[in-house]
Amino acid sequence: MVTIRISKIVQIVIFSVVIVIPLLFINFASYNISTIENRNIFPAPNILKANSGINKNFFKDFDLFFQDRIILRKQIIEMKFVLLNNFFEDTILLQFLRGKNGHLFYSGLDQSILYKYIDIYQYSNNLIDEEAFYLYSIFEYITNKGVNILGKGINVLGIFLPDKDSIYPELYPDTIIKSAKIPPLQTIALSAHDKYNVNTFNLTNYLLSKKRDNDMLYYKSYDVWHWNMFGALIGFNFINEFIDNNFFNINLPNYDDIHIGISNVLFLKNSNQFLDKSINYRDIFYDIKLYKTANYIAIDLDKIPVYFDNMKLDSFRDNCYYFINNSARNNYKILLIGDSYIYEFLLPLFAQLYNQVLFIHINPNYASDIPIILDIYFPDLIIIEQVERTYTPYYYKTFYDNMIN
């Protein structure tokens, strides 16, 4: 009897420990969003309803609350995502987030990017100041290189572009916590402009001022990485109006010259990267021509090294483009150093406007090519462009160090 009684006591103790110990480690933090799952955390249940009466679903609600708050839950889910992705190639890792009114937003190439709005803007002021200095040093080096080659400085312009969520925060999903801090690339551009008087501009405020209800500047759902061609035209006008007012006369096209074609297209998202492969999406597409006819010639990529005296530069292997436009209204040559915001959208507009356009992809690892290209191409203007999501700490320090060595 004594043995049976002790056994029952032990069972009761073990059962109590199993019940109580997890309760002691419940996460009672005030957050109410699971960023990794892009959903709300279940709130603590109330025994009484707000309008009086007993909450008959209290125990069910408490179970959901307990499941969402259990210790190490976040780490367990992260491990699940990683295992599914690495071993079963499951696409549960969200690269695209569904926003409001059918809008899709880019979240990142891996799960850790989902936390960027909490962590990525925590760069120190020392890093911002240091990067602003190296951005200025890049401009200064290019300008002095022009003096040595041509007897005059090369004009340099830095353009830094926002992601869609910076222009349309009202359409971003409420389930993601977005920091109110200014993104680091904007801060670096502003610091370089104010401290060193260099021509660095972030287009966020300008694009915000151009928002209209009927004309989206970024794709709604077709391409969640980029602006659309209408947004590109707005950015293009800002860039070239600044050039025309501050560097040289480029004979900008009249508004009546610009052709804007608009089409409303229904398409099916069949990429496994997207949130829902079974839903049809509709988006607006713009076809932009600065003039009634576009007479520029794209030089084949295989011939670009010939133009540069058969040099095999790394820059020519990664989205390099060269255009000649003998009917351009000016004789200026420009070098564009940027990302897909240029080569997928702005490049044909620049090719219609300028006599010669050379584009190379912005990459700190290829920066050593720039002095070689300057020695041969002799541009009148260099535009350096970057979108905010691609910035990483010490980007411009690495760029500068590779360029001068």
N, C-alpha and C positions, 0 to 999 in steps of 0.2 A: 504493500500500500504506500509506504513511504517512497519507494522507488518510483511508483506511478505518479505520485503527487509531485515529486521533484522533476520528473520528466515533463509534466504539464506546465510547471512553473518555467522550466527552461524554454519550452515551446512558446509560452506567452511572452517571455522576455525577448526571444529571437524575433517573434512576430512584431513586437513593439519597436524593436530596433530597426527592423526592415521598413516599418512605416514611418518612424520618427526621424531617422537619420537623413533620408532624402529631403524631408521637410525643412531640416535645419540648413540645408544647402540650396534652397530655392533662391534663385536670383530675383531679388525684389527691386532691382534697379528701375528707375522711372522711365527708361526708354520704352517705346511702344512700336518699334519697327524692327523687323528682321531684315537687315540689308541684304544678306546673302540670298534670302528667299524672295525678296521683293514683296513682302506682305506685312500686315499688321500683326503684332504679338497679341495674343488673347489677354484681355484685361482681367484684373482680379474680380471675382464674382461677388455679388452682394446677396446676403440672405433675404433681405427685403427688397421688393421692387420699388422703383422710384415713385410710382403712383399708389403706394401702400400695398400690402398683401405679401404673401410668402413667395419667394422665387422657387418654383417647383423644379426648375432645371439647375438648382444650385450645384448639386454633386456632379452633374454632367459638365457644367461650366468650370467647376473647380478642376476636373480632370483635364480639360483642355488648357486651363491656366497652368496646371502643374507640368504638363507635357512641354509647354512653351518656355518654362522657366527652369527646368531641371538643370542641374550642374553639368558643365561641359557640353551642353547641347550644341552650341555653335561649332565647337571643335569637331564634334561627331559628324555634323552635317557637312562641314568642309571636307572631312576625310571621305565621306560618302561620295561627294561630288568628284573629288580627285580620283578615287578608285574607279568610279563609273566612266569617267572621261579617259583615263589612261589605259584601262584594261578592256573596256567594252566599247570605247569610242562613242559613248552616249553623249548627247548634246544638251545635257541638263544644265551645263554651265551657260548662264545667260550672257550672251554677247550683245543682245539687243533688248531694250526695255520698252514695254508698251506704255505710252503716255496717254494723254487725254485726247478725245475727239479723233481717235484713229491714228495718232502720230506715233512713230517709232523713234527711239533714241539709241545712240551708240553707247555701250557701257564699257567696252574694252576687249582686249584680246584674251584675257584670262580672268579668273574669278577675283583675283586680288584688286583688279581695277574697279570693282563695284564699291570699294571702300575709298575711292579717290576723293570723294566729296567730304570725307571726314578727315583724311590724312594728308592728301597731296599738297594742300596749301600751307602746310606747317613749316615751310622753309624759313630759315632764319634771315634776319635783315642783313647779316654779314654775307650770306650767299647771294642775296639779291644784289647787293652793292658790288660784289666781286664779279658777278656775271654781267652786270651793266658796264663795268669797266672793260671786260673782255669784248663785249659787243662793240663798244666804242673803239677798242684797239683794232678790231677787224676792219671797221670803217676807215680808221686812220691809216692802216697798212695799205689798203686798196687805193686810197687817195694818193698817198706818197708813191706808190707803185706807178700810178698814172703820171705823176710829175716826172719820174725817172724815165718813163718810156716816151711820153708824148709832150713833155714840157708843160703839162697842165694836169690838174687833179681830175680823177674820175668821179663823177657824181654817184653817190650811193644813197639808196633809200631802203629802209627796213619797214616791212609791212607784216603785222602780226594779227592773225585771224582767230575769231572765237569759234567754239563748237556751237552746235544748234541749241544746246540747253542754255547757253548764255544769252541767246537772242530770244528764245521762246521759253523762259522759265515757267510761264503760266500753263504750258502744256506738258511740262515734265511730270512724271508720276509722283504723287504725294508720298508714296511708300519709300522713296529714297531721300535720305537726309542730305541736303545740299548746303555746303558751307557758304556763308555770306561773304567770306574773304575774297579779295581780288585774286584771280589766278596768277601764278608766278610769272608767266610770260608777259602778261599785261604790266605787272609791276616792274619787271626788268626793262621793258621798252620805255615806260614812263621815266624810270630812273636814268636811263641812258640819255633820253631827250633832255631832261631837266638839268642834269649834272654836267653833261659834256656837249650839249647843244648839237646833237646829231639828229638826223632826220629819221627817227623811229616812231612809228605810229601803230596803235592798236585800233582796229576798225570796229570794235564792239559798240561804242557810243554812236558812231556814224550809222552803222547798220540798224541799231535800235531806233534811231530817228527816222529811218526810211521804212519802218514796218507799216504795212497796210493790210486791211482785212482781206482784200481780194487778191493780193499778190504776195505769196509766200516767198521768202528769200532762201529758204532751205527746203529740201524735199520733205514731203509729209511722211512717206513710208517706203518709197522706191530705193533711195540711197540714204542711209542714215549716217554716213560718214561726212557728207559734204553739203555745201550750199548748192542751189540749182543755178541754171544759167542766168536767171533774172537777178539773183543775189550776186552772181559773179559780175554782171554788168554794172550793178551799183558800186561794187568794190573797184572795178576797173575805172569807172568814172572818177572816183575819189583819187585814185593813184595818178591818173593822167592829168587831171586838173591841177594837182599839186606840181607835177613835172612841168606842165605848161606855164604855170605861174612863177616857178622858182628856178628852173634849170634852163629850159630852152623851149622855143615855140615849136609845137609838134602838129599844128593845124588839126585840132580836134574835129571830129565829124559833127555836123549839125544834128539836132534831134530828129529832123525830118529824114535824114539819111539812114537812120538806124531802122533795120527791119526786125520786128519781134513777132515770131510765129508762136502760137500757143496751141497745144493739143492736150486733151484730157484722156488719159490712157488707163485702161483696166488691164492689170497683169496679175500673174500668179507667182507668189513667192515660193520657189521650189528649192531654195538653198536650205540645208539643214542647220544653218546658223541662225535662222530666224525663228521667232517665237511660235508661229503657227503656220504650218505648211499648207493647211487646208483652206485658208481664207484668201479670197481675192482682194487685192488692194487697188485703189485708184489714186492716181497722182497727176499733177500738172507738169508738162514738159515745155520748155521754152527753146526756140531756135533763134539765135541772135546773130545778125549780120550788121556790121557797122556801116556798110555801104550796100548798094543794090547788088553789086557783084564783088566777089572776093578773088583777087588775082595773085595771092601769094603762092609760092612754090615750096613744098616741103622737100628738103633734101633727104634722100634715103640714108638711114642710119649707117649702112655699110660705107657710105661715101664721106661721112663726117671725119673719120681719121685722115682721109686723103686731104681734106681741106686744111687740117691741122698738121700737115707735113708727115702723115703716116705715124703719128704718135699713138700709142696704145694706152690711153689714160683710163684709169678705173672709172672716172666719171662718165665715160662714153658707154659703159656697160649697163648703166642703171637709169633708164628713162631719160635719155638724152635726145634732144630735138633741135633741128636747125632749119630756119625758114629764110627765104629771100623774097622780097616783095618789091619788084622794080617799078610798080605803079604807086608805091606809097607816097603820101603827101609830104614826107620829110626823108632825109637821108641818114637818120640816126641808127646806130647799132646798139642794141641792148643785150645784156647778159642777165638772165633770170636764174636765180638760185633758190629753189623752193621745193614744194611737195605737190601732192596730187591736186590741191586747190588751184594750182597754176596749170599743170600739164593736162588735166582733164577738163578744165573750164576756161581759164583765162588765156591760155596759150594761143588759140585761134584768133582771139580779139587782138592780142599784141601783134600777131603776124599780119593782121589786116592794116595795122596802124603804122608800123615801123618798117624801115628798109631791110634791116637784118635782125633776126632774133635767134639767140642761142639759149637753150634751156638745159641746165644740169640739175640733178636731184640733190637737195640739201642733205649732206651726210658728213659729219665731222671726220669720218675716216678717209674721205676723199678730198679733204680741204687742201692737201698738198698739191693738187692739180691746179688750183686757182691761179697761182703766180705764173704757171706755164701757159695757161689759157690766156691770161692778160697779155703776155708777151707776144702773142700771135693774133688774137682777135681784136684788140684795141677797142673795147666798147666805150660808147659815150656815157652810158649809164648802167649801173648794176642795181638790180632790185633783189633784196634778200627777203624771202617770205617764209613764214612758219605758222602752223596752226597750233593752238594752245595745248591740245592733248598730247602732242608729240614731244613736248619739252621734258627733259630729264635733268637732274642736278649736274652742274658743271658742263653743260652742253657747249656753251660758247668758249669756255676755257679750253676744252678739248679741241674745238674747231680752230681756235687761234693758234694753239701750240702746234697742231698738225700743219697749219697753213704756212707758218714761218720756218718750219724745220724741214 
